[in-house]
Amino acid sequence: MPPRLRRCSGDLGPLVVATTARTVLWLGVLLALWCVVPAALGWHVTTVASDSMAPRLLTGDVVAAAPIDGDDVTPGQVLLVDDPDRSDRLRLHRLVSHESGGLRLRGDANAAPDSSLVDAEAVHGVGILRVPWVGAPGLWLRGGEVVRLVMLATGVAVLVGLARLDHPTRSATPCPGCGRPRWEVTAPPIGTAASRSASPTALGAAVLVVASLTGMVPSGAAFAGVTASGGHASTAHFPCMAGPLLDDPVLAWDFDEPRGDDYRDASGHDRAGRALSGAVRNDGSCEANPSLDLRADDARVVAETPEAAPSTFSVEAWFRTDRPGGRIVGFGSSDAPASPNKDRQLYVTADCLVSFGVQGSNDFRFAVASRSRVDDGEWHHAVGTFRPGALDLWLDGVHQAGRSDNRAAKTYDGSWRVGRESLDPWPGQPADYTFRGDVDTVRVHDRVLDAPSVAAHHSAGR
């Protein structure tokens, strides 16, 4: 008959604490070992050394880049390349465009694209896997940050000590209070399999320290450029390479979450969206680039944070449809299918043009439309910009139309939303107010984007 544990008073607390400590230690070990797997497959593994790709990648993260031919890269991919400005360093930035002299890259948090072009032959790989924090100790070691290293070593030592708190229970030491053995039959002696369970903890701690401090995970790659944004939002979705965060948007929906009906705001401004009436995610691989499906009646995603309608702004989205009508993105005073107030919107008209409209303080609806149809089932990029006296529409990076007679936009409180909204009585009013198609990479900016910025956003892709 196998030995059965007889519980002593006071065993539960040490058991819970020790189990938690072992879990934390092994989590660190597994994260470190996870970085070794891509390297074994021939991928390039590197440590992030600055925040120029924040908030998606932060200092201390480890990134694995899958090998790729420099001639096969596409805008929007995060590339690991030889730094064109420093021969002893690497650079990990997002590809913005192909130019005659090479590849133009940009850090998501940087105010402008990199000044130096990169040769296609300098591309090592495309970023696929992110492991958070694991590379930080290696950076501290190379930077001589003794205080942080001592704090790490102390933390690991404390966890190892806590992980051994339940050693008396697991080694069948008699209860200190009553003197009774913890096992109903003779317990295995110290040194057998049942009593060696603390050894993996010590081994795990050693592996964690060695991996972190000696650079078992290849590191040394650094970002080029000066960080211009203080945003440090969570980046749990880096593997699917969500759309670029260019020009510091105040709302950014990528619809790339792994599950659920809530959509995070990647801009860091806490404007998360909530799906209503059948708005669903087009799930798929990273290469397929997940997006939002709005084909159900009244399907929409509404920001959960109300705010005052902006007086100066830019709104943009990628979309595709094969039929007329429907609101793509805009502002509204409620989350109902038809808000009492609604404007600042991109929508598809009855004759399959994309239109941008802003209601004036006199309640007149000012709108302009594109010069070409958009019902071809292909992805299109639309941008609407407004400031008092200047309303402009861009489609696929090209200016379509503008007007200067709206001197002040209507003021009211509401929230940004994607999908269904009443378009009565806006110019080009369609019969169906639900946008029947897909939407991706929605962005709102608190300023007017100029022509070069709009062109760069279109080139970066969704």
Phi and psi in degrees as a GROMACS rama.xvg file:
@    title "Ramachandran Plot"
@    xaxis  label "Phi"
@    yaxis  label "Psi"
@TYPE xy
-67.232  153.097  PRO-2
-63.5778  142.669  PRO-3
-121.671  134.84  ARG-4
-72.4468  132.397  LEU-5
-105.184  113.52  ARG-6
-71.7144  135.775  ARG-7
-99.8435  155.43  CYS-8
-62.0506  131.22  SER-9
91.5436  3.36357  GLY-10
-75.0932  -31.1519  ASP-11
-63.9894  -45.8078  LEU-12
-59.0074  -55.2814  GLY-13
-58.3396  -35.4232  PRO-14
-64.4045  -43.5526  LEU-15
-65.6342  -46.2642  VAL-16
-62.4654  -45.7314  VAL-17
-64.4839  -41.1992  ALA-18
-63.8111  -42.3613  THR-19
-62.1346  -44.0556  THR-20
-62.6115  -43.5395  ALA-21
-63.6469  -37.4976  ARG-22
-61.9767  -44.5308  THR-23
-63.2779  -43.7681  VAL-24
-61.5752  -46.7255  LEU-25
-70.0022  -29.4409  TRP-26
-63.048  -43.0901  LEU-27
-63.0213  -41.5184  GLY-28
-62.671  -45.8648  VAL-29
-66.4403  -36.7288  LEU-30
-62.1252  -43.4988  LEU-31
-64.2419  -43.0811  ALA-32
-68.4635  -30.2771  LEU-33
-62.3544  -28.6538  TRP-34
-70.7908  -23.2121  CYS-35
-77.6142  -29.3223  VAL-36
-59.135  -51.1631  VAL-37
-60.0466  -37.7648  PRO-38
-61.575  -37.9129  ALA-39
-65.843  -24.2297  ALA-40
-88.2212  1.47351  LEU-41
91.2887  9.33242  GLY-42
-79.6288  161.983  TRP-43
-92.7485  124.112  HIS-44
-114.141  129.425  VAL-45
-145.113  159.012  THR-46
-105.186  133.609  THR-47
-71.9622  129.109  VAL-48
-115.084  5.17388  ALA-49
-156.98  176.377  SER-50
-103.562  28.1519  ASP-51
-72.627  -9.32792  SER-52
-111.057  15.3164  MET-53
-65.0625  149.492  ALA-54
-91.4044  2.73133  PRO-55
-73.4309  -35.7037  ARG-56
-130.752  133.187  LEU-57
-121.68  159.732  LEU-58
-54.2766  130.504  THR-59
98.3525  -15.4381  GLY-60
-68.8125  149.325  ASP-61
-107.506  131.642  VAL-62
-121.015  133.625  VAL-63
-103.763  126.889  ALA-64
-111.869  122.589  ALA-65
-76.3743  135.423  ALA-66
-56.3672  140.475  PRO-67
-150.82  147.13  ILE-68
-73.9174  132.24  ASP-69
-60.0428  -21.3195  GLY-70
-81.593  -9.34928  ASP-71
-104.959  0.828185  ASP-72
-74.1661  153.097  VAL-73
-128.514  150.346  THR-74
-54.5199  141.208  PRO-75
102.389  -21.9337  GLY-76
-76.3671  146.835  GLN-77
-93.1992  117.548  VAL-78
-110.178  141.228  LEU-79
-98.52  118.52  LEU-80
-135.198  164.39  VAL-81
-67.8435  130.012  ASP-82
-64.4918  119.987  ASP-83
-70.4791  -14.8961  PRO-84
-100.275  -17.3574  ASP-85
-142.212  114.214  ARG-86
-68.0136  -18.6567  SER-87
-95.8776  10.4798  ASP-88
-132.316  166.079  ARG-89
-111.826  164.49  LEU-90
-133.889  138.924  ARG-91
-127.136  91.4981  LEU-92
-130.82  168.502  HIS-93
-86.8965  137.438  ARG-94
-73.825  124.045  LEU-95
-94.5475  -46.0895  VAL-96
-162.717  160.934  SER-97
-93.1374  127.955  HIS-98
-123.682  168.043  GLU-99
-60.4248  -30.2695  SER-100
-94.4694  -1.02382  GLY-101
146.273  -154.521  GLY-102
-100.79  134.477  LEU-103
-100.606  120.139  ARG-104
-111.22  165.962  LEU-105
-157.119  138.108  ARG-106
-77.9903  135.565  GLY-107
-56.2163  -31.588  ASP-108
-92.9604  -2.26735  ALA-109
-85.2613  149.969  ASN-110
-73.015  -21.5649  ALA-111
-148.448  161.03  ALA-112
-60.7311  159.861  PRO-113
-60.2392  142.723  ASP-114
-73.6954  -28.1462  SER-115
-101.678  136.287  SER-116
-79.1423  157.966  LEU-117
-116.382  133.116  VAL-118
-70.4913  147.883  ASP-119
-61.009  -31.6794  ALA-120
-70.3233  -15.4491  GLU-121
-86.5212  -1.77818  ALA-122
-79.7677  124.425  VAL-123
-93.2481  -35.6295  HIS-124
-179.704  176.889  GLY-125
-113.844  131.244  VAL-126
-62.2088  127.248  GLY-127
-122.837  -46.0785  ILE-128
-118.885  133.366  LEU-129
-118.218  129.932  ARG-130
-117.096  114.265  VAL-131
-72.0933  142.185  PRO-132
72.0949  -21.3723  TRP-133
-60.478  -32.7279  VAL-134
-83.7534  -4.79124  GLY-135
-59.4068  -45.4955  ALA-136
-59.1184  -35.9007  PRO-137
-63.1994  -39.346  GLY-138
-64.8615  -39.6395  LEU-139
-63.3374  -40.0296  TRP-140
-63.8085  -47.4933  LEU-141
-68.3736  -27.8342  ARG-142
-89.3727  0.0256913  GLY-143
67.5472  29.7017  GLY-144
-84.6282  81.3013  GLU-145
-63.4848  -40.9866  VAL-146
-59.5301  -46.1251  VAL-147
-66.0931  -38.4744  ARG-148
-65.1685  -40.3639  LEU-149
-64.5855  -41.1878  VAL-150
-62.8714  -40.2656  MET-151
-62.931  -47.8595  LEU-152
-61.7339  -39.6432  ALA-153
-64.5456  -43.2118  THR-154
-61.1437  -42.3174  GLY-155
-64.7665  -41.2802  VAL-156
-63.1278  -39.8997  ALA-157
-64.068  -43.6963  VAL-158
-62.6902  -41.1583  LEU-159
-61.274  -42.45  VAL-160
-62.8658  -43.8997  GLY-161
-65.0848  -33.855  LEU-162
-65.9393  -16.2618  ALA-163
-100.699  4.99939  ARG-164
-62.4357  -30.751  LEU-165
-93.7351  14.2675  ASP-166
-57.9888  -41.652  HIS-167
-58.6197  -38.4002  PRO-168
-66.4366  -47.324  THR-169
-73.3064  -22.3649  ARG-170
-98.4979  7.08733  SER-171
65.5133  29.5446  ALA-172
-65.6388  134.451  THR-173
-55.9743  149.057  PRO-174
-59.0846  130.494  CYS-175
-66.5732  -26.924  PRO-176
-78.3832  -48.8672  GLY-177
-105.243  -14.3462  CYS-178
79.8436  1.15389  GLY-179
-78.6616  146.809  ARG-180
-67.694  148.138  PRO-181
-77.1505  -12.6392  ARG-182
-112.972  142.184  TRP-183
-72.9704  -22.7994  GLU-184
-122.911  175.252  VAL-185
-57.8193  125.918  THR-186
-78.8095  151.558  ALA-187
-59.3497  139.912  PRO-188
-67.4004  158.744  PRO-189
-57.8129  134.724  ILE-190
106.165  -14.0901  GLY-191
-84.7503  179.804  THR-192
-57.7226  -36.9965  ALA-193
-69.2736  -23.4533  ALA-194
-105.481  2.07794  SER-195
-97.5404  11.3609  ARG-196
-68.1384  -14.4504  SER-197
-79.0176  -20.2551  ALA-198
-61.7116  -43.1093  SER-199
-58.6657  -30.7363  PRO-200
-63.6055  -48.4685  THR-201
-63.4644  -40.598  ALA-202
-63.1563  -42.9888  LEU-203
-61.6792  -42.4307  GLY-204
-62.6595  -40.9303  ALA-205
-64.4715  -43.4856  ALA-206
-61.2005  -41.8217  VAL-207
-61.3041  -47.3142  LEU-208
-64.2501  -46.9678  VAL-209
-62.6245  -43.8458  VAL-210
-62.0004  -41.0345  ALA-211
-75.4427  -41.6081  SER-212
-90.3397  -28.0861  LEU-213
-97.5795  -0.479834  THR-214
77.7371  38.1878  GLY-215
-58.2885  -34.6782  MET-216
-83.927  116.656  VAL-217
-53.4974  132.864  PRO-218
-143.134  -169.932  SER-219
110.109  -8.61914  GLY-220
-72.2883  142.585  ALA-221
-133.195  153.679  ALA-222
-85.2985  150.738  PHE-223
-104.075  152.756  ALA-224
99.6114  162.702  GLY-225
-99.3816  131.677  VAL-226
-67.6334  129.919  THR-227
-113.084  0.61269  ALA-228
-128.187  143.033  SER-229
-94.2554  5.67196  GLY-230
-68.0358  131.758  GLY-231
-136.596  55.2623  HIS-232
-74.3062  164.711  ALA-233
-63.1927  149.395  SER-234
-131.786  64.3057  THR-235
-81.0566  -3.13214  ALA-236
-117.602  16.6759  HIS-237
-54.9018  -37.6103  PHE-238
-56.2738  -29.3088  PRO-239
-93.9349  9.7537  CYS-240
49.3217  62.0046  MET-241
-60.4159  163.976  ALA-242
-55.8217  154.476  GLY-243
-67.5179  146.058  PRO-244
-99.0308  78.1059  LEU-245
-90.8042  141.603  LEU-246
60.7242  33.8161  ASP-247
48.4564  67.7465  ASP-248
-66.5845  157.155  PRO-249
-99.5502  -4.95519  VAL-250
-148.591  133.962  LEU-251
-146.56  107.826  ALA-252
-110.902  124.156  TRP-253
-111.126  -14.019  ASP-254
56.5333  40.1011  PHE-255
-114.393  13.6209  ASP-256
-64.7373  151.541  GLU-257
-73.0664  -19.2727  PRO-258
-167.115  168.417  ARG-259
90.889  172.851  GLY-260
-105.804  7.87722  ASP-261
-106.986  140.87  ASP-262
-120.767  123.119  TYR-263
-72.6142  155.509  ARG-264
-97.9992  104.596  ASP-265
-71.6639  -8.38223  ALA-266
-75.3772  -16.9118  SER-267
86.6761  9.23851  GLY-268
-101.364  13.476  HIS-269
59.4826  42.8974  ASP-270
-110.835  60.207  ARG-271
-63.8418  150.032  ALA-272
-108.828  152.121  GLY-273
-123.254  128.852  ARG-274
-80.3239  139.156  ALA-275
-134.232  148.393  LEU-276
56.6179  41.2364  SER-277
91.0498  12.539  GLY-278
-70.2092  123.457  ALA-279
-132.341  159.407  VAL-280
-84.8514  137.514  ARG-281
-81.969  90.3032  ASN-282
-69.162  150.718  ASP-283
179.125  -179.281  GLY-284
-70.0759  171.332  SER-285
-59.1073  -38.4628  CYS-286
-65.8439  -32.5184  GLU-287
-74.4548  -19.8076  ALA-288
59.5714  88.2868  ASN-289
-52.9412  148.42  PRO-290
-145.816  -173.575  SER-291
-106.984  130.355  LEU-292
-100.217  122.763  ASP-293
-118.175  27.2586  LEU-294
-77.1047  -17.5658  ARG-295
-71.9162  150.704  ALA-296
-55.0622  130.214  ASP-297
64.8764  13.9161  ASP-298
-61.2534  135.29  ALA-299
-162.802  159.308  ARG-300
-125.414  126.538  VAL-301
-118.967  134.524  VAL-302
-65.3821  136.844  ALA-303
-81.9577  -9.24712  GLU-304
-106.83  111.465  THR-305
-73.3345  155.321  PRO-306
-159.699  170.628  GLU-307
-76.7543  139.158  ALA-308
-60.6879  129.68  ALA-309
-71.3767  148.805  PRO-310
-92.7046  -22.3513  SER-311
-134.808  128.206  THR-312
-168.048  168.884  PHE-313
-133.781  139.448  SER-314
-130.141  138.2  VAL-315
-144.188  156.379  GLU-316
-161.863  151.413  ALA-317
-96.1747  139.474  TRP-318
-152.182  159.65  PHE-319
-148.548  143.878  ARG-320
-158.174  162.064  THR-321
-125.964  21.2847  ASP-322
-148.457  163.426  ARG-323
-78.557  157.547  PRO-324
85.9245  157.63  GLY-325
113.075  142.628  GLY-326
-89.0696  130.564  ARG-327
-85.5214  -57.8628  ILE-328
-155.009  147.618  VAL-329
-178.845  -167.167  GLY-330
-115.118  142.96  PHE-331
-149.522  157.946  GLY-332
-87.7611  -3.43956  SER-333
-150.921  176.974  SER-334
-100.726  10.2686  ASP-335
-72.624  162.973  ALA-336
-58.3197  -29.2199  PRO-337
-131.272  107.072  ALA-338
-79.377  148.348  SER-339
-58.0121  -39.6742  PRO-340
-122.038  134.606  ASN-341
-157.352  131.698  LYS-342
-169.273  -155.796  ASP-343
50.5414  53.7425  ARG-344
-132.82  149.407  GLN-345
-105.291  129.278  LEU-346
-149.067  162.355  TYR-347
-99.3032  129.339  VAL-348
-82.8511  177.009  THR-349
-64.4471  -27.7342  ALA-350
-99.7298  23.5887  ASP-351
68.9155  28.3153  CYS-352
-99.6012  156.274  LEU-353
-93.8949  136.147  VAL-354
-126.746  151.006  SER-355
-126.439  128.43  PHE-356
-138.731  145.536  GLY-357
-134.644  127.22  VAL-358
-79.6186  134.278  GLN-359
-82.2848  168.563  GLY-360
-64.2795  -19.1041  SER-361
-89.4674  8.33601  ASN-362
72.7893  3.43728  ASP-363
-73.6376  141.603  PHE-364
-96.8874  107.915  ARG-365
-92.5189  125.242  PHE-366
-146.842  153.295  ALA-367
-132.35  157.019  VAL-368
-127.753  160.735  ALA-369
-73.3565  165.908  SER-370
-90.2878  -10.871  ARG-371
-133.342  157.7  SER-372
-75.0349  158.205  ARG-373
-128.502  18.7583  VAL-374
-96.8631  36.1709  ASP-375
-95.5172  3.19963  ASP-376
76.3029  6.36606  GLY-377
-100.793  157.87  GLU-378
-71.9195  134.303  TRP-379
-128.921  153.107  HIS-380
-115.83  117.534  HIS-381
-115.774  139.056  ALA-382
-133.8  129.563  VAL-383
-116.995  132.175  GLY-384
-125.035  145.601  THR-385
-148.497  136.631  PHE-386
-143.618  156.382  ARG-387
-50.2261  118.389  PRO-388
92.1201  3.81927  GLY-389
-151.891  110.724  ALA-390
-122.593  125.332  LEU-391
-137.904  148.498  ASP-392
-123.915  136.012  LEU-393
-124.712  141.318  TRP-394
-132.555  123.313  LEU-395
52.2035  42.5043  ASP-396
82.6373  -1.01729  GLY-397
-114.79  132.559  VAL-398
-66.7008  131.164  HIS-399
-103.238  -47.1328  GLN-400
-167.048  162.433  ALA-401
-157.98  164.716  GLY-402
-151.474  157.695  ARG-403
-124.505  15.3733  SER-404
-97.1519  0.559859  ASP-405
-94.8387  100.869  ASN-406
-85.3939  -17.2719  ARG-407
-160.561  130.566  ALA-408
-81.255  151.86  ALA-409
-62.6095  139.449  LYS-410
-104.976  133.865  THR-411
-169.71  167.184  TYR-412
-97.1523  144.981  ASP-413
-176.866  -148.772  GLY-414
-155.704  157.888  SER-415
-75.0738  147.675  TRP-416
-151.256  152.687  ARG-417
-114.408  132.052  VAL-418
102.432  -154.524  GLY-419
-50.2281  130.657  ARG-420
-161.194  146.521  GLU-421
-62.5363  137.749  SER-422
-114.585  21.0111  LEU-423
-89.721  122.521  ASP-424
-113.548  61.2901  PRO-425
-74.2843  150.051  TRP-426
-55.0672  136.801  PRO-427
75.9054  20.2194  GLY-428
-49.7907  121.377  GLN-429
-87.8708  169.002  PRO-430
-75.2152  -30.2769  ALA-431
-112.111  121.93  ASP-432
-87.1658  -12.951  TYR-433
-81.9619  127.863  THR-434
-75.1993  117.816  PHE-435
-97.8317  86.1282  ARG-436
177.973  -157.349  GLY-437
-118.308  147.131  ASP-438
-133.167  145.369  VAL-439
-152.219  160.282  ASP-440
49.4007  60.1236  THR-441
-82.0763  132.738  VAL-442
-135.512  141.657  ARG-443
-126.674  134.09  VAL-444
-119.794  149.157  HIS-445
-91.9406  23.9431  ASP-446
-152.995  171.141  ARG-447
-86.113  126.407  VAL-448
-78.4673  137.484  LEU-449
-88.448  176.663  ASP-450
-59.8442  -46.067  ALA-451
-61.0201  -37.168  PRO-452
-66.3639  -43.437  SER-453
-61.3589  -43.2505  VAL-454
-63.1553  -39.7344  ALA-455
-65.629  -39.0193  ALA-456
-64.7647  -40.9305  HIS-457
-66.0724  -41.3971  HIS-458
-65.7453  -33.5103  SER-459
-68.3094  -20.9009  ALA-460
78.1456  -175.408  GLY-461
